[in-house]
Amino acid sequence: MDRNGRLEIKLESNTLELFFGNEKIFSCRMTLKAIYSVINSIDAALLSQGIWFRVKEKDLRNPIAFELFMHIIMSNMVHYVFPQYHRVYPHRQNIRLQSIDSEISTIRNTEYINDMNHLYSLHNVLHGKPIFIVMPGPSLDMNFIREKRDSCILLVAGRAVEKIIQADIVPDIIYVQDINVEAWDQYFNMLGERKFDTILVANPMGAIYKYAKNFSRVFKAWNMYPFERDVFPKIDEISPSTSSGAYSTARLLGGNPIVFIGNDCGSNTPPRDGNGVESQTNFQFTQEGEYLLFDPTFYSRSIYMRFADEFSVITSNQYIAGIQWIKSKMMLSESTEPIHVYDISTTGLVRFNSKILDGNNIVYPSGVSMPPLPRYETDYDVVKFLNNKKRVYDFIEKHIAQGNTTASLFKRPFSCVLRGTNMSAYDAKELYDGDIALIQKNIAIVKEHIDTAISAIQGK
């Protein structure tokens, strides 16, 4: 068979074989650890081409083989599918586009940078305390949260924030991975002037500046600004999975046990009739002789996945990516002490082939609360950074006015001013009539935010 330069994993009985083109570059006996280790060891440049998966239908009924299938879906989602669909990183784009919203947030968040703390300053501060990670799945039970509120540190992630706030439950920690301003407004717009005794852990490109005053402390999940002298590791997470960053946050803080609540990763559905592969999944594949060949490009928010009596769910690529990442982190963990992770969900998808256990019958302690947190403050010269940024926008504006529209002008993050232009399309290489005025308008918007940030900083 001709694999035409593809990266392919072939499963032959209990042997995992890795091909690049027609060359077999690796083979090993299929075990859970081998599945995670092999895929995690493949170079990211190769993974960005997508992994094809070749397997016989009878072998796919092996639980370890099905785990391999799900882990390949994770890899393809993170390295191949998501970069194509995400609006900030169009696939094979000549210019790496920056969202204008995230550039504005980057600028405006400097108003708080010297009061902001880095998440790593909280390393192990919650050692041995139970942490509940609250996700927005259909099994999320507010009465259970209220009943156990005194038994845990409550970490609420992503879209679950809105539900928790509406239920008048005050979390200890909120984790937000999104940089989308609309998402931030959906989570927090209802807060108004209220202030919570809650710490916010956020992507530093998110709209922190809009809601920082609603929280007691803000911690950024990684370094981003060029003027930051103290360099901390970036929190371990994947896009597009909020659960991955929330789990890494709980681990960093020293939480043990960690309990996922509402992490259904989809919804239960009745098993489909039949014995063919369609009764196991509707994931896109072609038939080549006795083999099923699964396509890495397939993306859907409505993927049917069933394995025997373990689960029968409607899920999506990104949900599968999140659960597989967490399962592999647990499997490959080199922690010096046992980390206990539990799941309370109706699907139990994250418990399949994993060390994660059912958390419904755990006995929890009482009187659990947040300890005093250390402070980590800085005195960066943020105004200098903002003035330098403004000078670059002035430079771009000058060249645009002179008719110079070469791609070299629009290096990231300054490519954000291309929003709405022809160059912001996937394969465009030049500007059309009307694009110049739009770029000038975008530059004016960004510069106005720079001036606002400088005024706020100098007014403190």
Buried (B, 14 or more C-beta within 10 A) or exposed (E): EEBEEBBBBBBBEEEBBBBBEEEEEEBBEBEBEBBBBBBBEBEEEBBBBBBBBBBBBEBBBBEBBBBBBBBBBBBBBBBBBBBBBBEBBBBEBEBEBBBBBBBBBBBBBBBBBBEBBBBBBBEEBBEEBBBBBBBBBEBBEBEBBEEBBEBBBBBBBBBBBBBBBEEEBEBBBBBBBBBBBEBBEBBBEEBEEEEBEBBBBBBBBBBBBBBBEBBEBBBBBBBBBEEBEEEBEEBBBBBBBBBBBBBBBBBBBBBBBBBBBBBBBBEBBEEBEEEEBEBBBBBBBEEEEEBBBBEBEBBEEEBBBBBEEBBBBBBBBBBBBBBBBBBBBBBEEEEEEEBBBBBBBBBBBBBBBBBBBEBEEBEBEEEBEBEEBEEBEBEBEBEEBBEEBBEEBEEBBEBBEEEEBEEEBBEEBBBBBBBBBBBBEEEBEEBEEEBBEBBBEBBEBBBEBBEBBBEBBEEE
